[in-house]
Amino acid sequence: MVTVVIDLDKCEGCGDCVDVCPVGVFELDNDNKKANVVDQDECIVCEACVTQCPNEAITVSE
């Protein structure tokens, strides 16, 4: 099982993870201006989100 975690203290809501994820794991929350994991089960562990996050706020583990 894949686990995707966003450190909300580090997340600045830039949306890079939303843009780069090929399977739609993330979305931006308009209320708190942070990214949220909305479909963790779809994660294919490509780790594009991890490499693109400028604040190193995302971790993916199996």
C-alpha positions as CSV (number, residue, x, y, z in Angstrom):
1,M,0.0,0.0,0.0
2,V,1.3,3.4,-1.0
3,T,1.3,6.3,1.5
4,V,1.4,9.9,0.4
5,V,2.0,12.5,3.0
6,I,2.1,16.3,2.7
7,D,3.8,18.2,5.5
8,L,1.3,21.1,5.7
9,D,3.8,23.2,7.7
10,K,6.1,23.2,4.6
11,C,3.4,23.3,1.9
12,E,3.0,26.8,0.4
13,G,0.2,25.8,-2.0
14,C,2.1,26.4,-5.2
15,G,0.2,23.6,-7.0
16,D,3.3,22.0,-8.5
17,C,2.2,18.6,-7.2
18,V,-1.3,19.0,-8.7
19,D,0.2,20.0,-12.1
20,V,2.8,17.2,-12.3
21,C,0.8,14.2,-10.9
22,P,-0.3,12.0,-13.9
23,V,-3.1,10.3,-11.9
24,G,-4.7,13.1,-9.9
25,V,-3.6,12.3,-6.4
26,F,-3.6,15.9,-5.3
27,E,-5.8,19.0,-5.3
28,L,-5.5,22.5,-3.9
29,D,-7.7,23.4,-1.0
30,N,-9.0,26.9,-1.6
31,D,-9.8,27.5,2.1
32,N,-6.3,26.8,3.6
33,K,-4.3,27.4,0.4
34,K,-2.5,24.0,0.8
35,A,-2.4,20.8,-1.3
36,N,-4.4,17.8,-0.2
37,V,-4.1,14.1,-1.0
38,V,-7.5,13.2,-2.5
39,D,-6.9,9.9,-4.2
40,Q,-3.9,8.1,-2.6
41,D,-5.0,4.8,-4.0
42,E,-4.3,6.0,-7.5
43,C,-0.6,6.8,-6.7
44,I,1.8,5.0,-9.1
45,V,4.9,5.9,-7.0
46,C,6.5,7.9,-9.8
47,E,7.6,10.5,-7.2
48,A,7.2,13.4,-9.6
49,C,5.5,15.3,-6.8
50,V,8.4,14.7,-4.5
51,T,11.0,16.0,-7.0
52,Q,8.9,19.0,-8.1
53,C,7.9,20.2,-4.6
54,P,10.1,23.2,-4.0
55,N,9.7,22.9,-0.2
56,E,10.3,19.1,0.1
57,A,6.8,18.9,1.7
58,I,5.8,15.5,0.1
59,T,6.8,12.0,1.0
60,V,5.8,8.8,-0.8
61,S,6.4,5.4,0.7
62,E,5.3,1.8,-0.1
